Amino acid sequence: MKKLRNAFPGAARLLLLTALFSCLLAVLAFASDAGTGSSVDITGELVKAFQSIADMMISTIFATVPVVMSVMSALLAVQFGIRFFKRFAK
């Protein structure tokens, strides 16, 4: 277990566990559907689910990037301003 924990740093481990749980939950949901007598295409459903997740992630990124860029540029301007005035204060 330590080898696995050390092989993936924090963010990668979280992403890996999230993907693993997503797959397992999808398979469990389809397993409960299989008892109804209908055949379920697990591969197609997983592809649709992951495509939906990817679309949501991309739309979230596109929605937040302008806000994040404005905040980061303001912080960067403050840092450069402090450095600029410290240079002349010496």
C-alpha positions in Angstrom: 0.0 0.0 0.0 2.9 2.4 0.7 4.3 1.8 -2.7 1.0 2.7 -4.3 0.7 5.8 -2.0 4.2 6.9 -2.9 3.8 6.2 -6.6 1.1 8.9 -6.9 1.4 12.3 -5.3 -1.6 14.0 -3.7 -3.4 15.5 -6.7 -2.8 12.5 -8.9 -3.9 10.1 -6.2 -7.1 12.1 -5.8 -7.8 12.1 -9.5 -7.1 8.4 -9.8 -9.4 7.5 -6.9 -12.1 9.7 -8.4 -11.9 8.0 -11.7 -11.9 4.6 -10.1 -14.9 5.3 -8.0 -16.8 6.8 -11.0 -16.2 3.5 -12.9 -17.1 1.3 -10.0 -20.3 3.2 -9.3 -21.3 3.1 -13.0 -20.8 -0.6 -13.1 -22.8 -1.1 -9.9 -25.6 0.9 -11.2 -25.7 -1.1 -14.4 -25.5 -4.3 -12.5 -28.6 -3.4 -10.6 -30.3 -2.6 -14.0 -29.3 -6.0 -15.5 -31.9 -7.8 -13.3 -34.7 -6.2 -15.2 -34.2 -8.3 -18.3 -32.8 -5.5 -20.5 -29.3 -5.7 -21.9 -27.1 -2.8 -21.0 -24.1 -1.6 -23.1 -21.7 -0.7 -20.3 -19.0 0.5 -22.6 -21.4 2.9 -24.4 -22.8 4.1 -21.2 -19.4 4.7 -19.6 -18.3 6.6 -22.7 -21.4 8.8 -22.5 -20.9 9.4 -18.8 -17.2 10.3 -19.2 -18.0 12.5 -22.2 -20.6 14.3 -20.1 -18.1 14.8 -17.2 -15.5 16.1 -19.7 -18.0 18.6 -21.2 -19.0 19.8 -17.7 -15.4 20.2 -16.7 -14.5 22.1 -19.8 -17.5 24.4 -19.4 -16.6 25.0 -15.8 -13.0 25.9 -16.8 -14.2 28.3 -19.5 -16.5 29.9 -17.0 -13.9 30.4 -14.3 -10.8 31.3 -16.3 -11.7 35.0 -16.9 -12.3 35.5 -13.2 -9.1 33.6 -12.1 -7.0 35.5 -14.7 -8.3 38.9 -13.5 -7.5 38.0 -9.8 -4.1 36.6 -10.7 -3.2 39.6 -12.8 -4.2 41.9 -9.9 -2.0 40.0 -7.5 0.9 40.0 -10.0 0.6 43.7 -10.5 0.7 44.3 -6.8 3.8 42.1 -6.4 5.6 43.9 -9.3 4.6 47.3 -7.9 6.0 46.4 -4.5 9.3 45.2 -6.1 9.4 48.4 -8.2 9.1 50.7 -5.3 11.4 48.7 -3.1 14.1 49.1 -5.8 13.9 52.9 -5.6 13.5 53.0 -1.8 17.0 51.6 -1.3 
